[in-house]
């Protein structure tokens, strides 16, 4: 568990997702509603069982997953994951619990995932974002991470360069 503080001053915990977290992820995903569900899954009718299973099957080496929780671990505030697309590119996705948007949780998850992606040998991560998902697009733009954007069929592809870890030759 890693402790961090949100911009509003609230301390939260970040921890890696484990195989025992499928039920925890399922609970979070069930509580993501309306536009948030649409923006995350590009559909209102997502298969929550499959998404929770996928989110919990990360290996911590190439498939990465993070949970943001209250310090006592009782409430899950958000989840982020990075799954391999190619040898040096990973796809990232996030969901933040309803009622906790615009608090900096997504930014904390993004920066921690990018650091983990660097350690895993990724050179870039990619987020596919619906054009109407202004919160996600704004969060990515404000991250300070170098990125390229392109749009096709109403979906932004945001490619974020992953900085090399200081001790890793590239």
N, C-alpha and C positions, 0 to 999 in steps of 0.2 A: 504494500500500500504506500502511495505517495500522497503527501498532503500538499494542497495548494490553496490559494485564496482567489476568489472571484473579484472582479472590479468593485462589486458592492460591499466587499469586506467579509463575505461569508467564507469560512474555510470549508473545503470539500476534500474528499478522498478520491484518488484515481487508483484503479487496480486493474491488472490484466484479467481478461476473461478466461475462465476455466471451463472444462467440460461439464462441471456441475452447475453452470450458470444458465442452462437452457430455460429452466422455469423462470428465473429472474428476468431473462430477456423476453420471454413470452409475456410476462406481466407488464413490462415496459411497453412492448409493441401493442398490446391490447389497449393500453391507455393513450396511445398516440392516435388522435382522431382527426377527422375533417381534412383541412388543407395540409396539415402536417403529415398525415398518412399518404395523401396524394403526392406531395412533394418528395417524400422518402421513397415510395415504391412505384411512382408514376401510375398509380391505380388506387382506387378506393377499396378494391376487393383483394388485397394482398393475402397471400397464404402465410399467416402469422406463424403457424407451426413450423413450416419450412424455413422461414426467415430466422426464427429463434434457434432452430437446429443449426443452420449455417453459421450464425453468429457465435454459437458456443463451440464450434469445431475448429477454432483457431489453434495453431500449434505453437505460437509464440516465437517462431523462427522466421517463416515466410508469410504465414497467415496471422495477422495481428488483430487483437481486439482489446478494447478498453472500456471500463465502466467508470462513470462519475457517480459518486454516491454522497450522501450526507456523511459526516465523519463517523457516526455510529453505524453506518452501513444499512440502516433500515429503509432508506428511500433511494431508489435509483433515479438519478437526475438526467442521465444521458448515456449513450453508447456510441462508440466509433469503431470502425474496423477498416483494415487494409488487407485486401486479398490480391494474390499475384495475377497479373495479366500476362506479363512476359517475364523474362529473367530479371530485367532491371526496372520494371514498371509495375506499380500496384494500383488497384482501384480503391478509393476511399469512399466511405458512406457514414452518415451520422443520423442519429435521431436524439432529440432532446424532449424530455417529458413535457406534456402540455402543462402550462403554468410556470414553466422555467425558461421560456424563450427569452432571448435578448438580455441574458445575464452574463454572457461570456463563457458558458459551458462548452459550446461548440468550438470556440477559439482555443480553449484549454485542451480539449480532445484533439483538435487538429495539430497543434504544436507538439504534443506528446507523441502522437502517431507519426508525425514526420521525423521526429528524433528516432523513434523505433525503426521506421522504414530505412533511415540512413544506416543504422546498425545492422539491419538485415540485408544491406547491399543494394537497395533500390536507388535509382538515380532520379526517378520522378514518380509522383503519384498523380492519379487522374480522378477528378470528380465529374460526374455527369449530373447536371442541374437543370431542372425545368426553368424556362425563361421567366415564369411567374414567381419563382422562389427568390424574391429579393433579399430576404434575410440571409440565406445561404450565400448568395452571390456577394452581398455586402460583407459578410464575415470573411469570405475568402479574399476579397479585395483588400480588406483592412488588415490582413494577417501579416503583411510585411514580407511574405514569401514571394520569390520571383515566380511569375506564372505567365502562361500564354492561354488565350481563350479563342475558341472558335464555336460557331453555332451552326447546327443543322437540324432542320425539322422541329424547331422550337426547343431544342435541348442544347445547353451550353456544355462544351467539354472544356474543363479547366485543368490544364497541365501545370503542376507545381514542381519546380526543380527541388530536389532533395539535396541539401548540402552534405558534402562528404564529412564523415566523422573525422575529427582532428588526427586520429591515429591510423586512418585507413588510406592506403595508396589507391589512386584511381587511374 
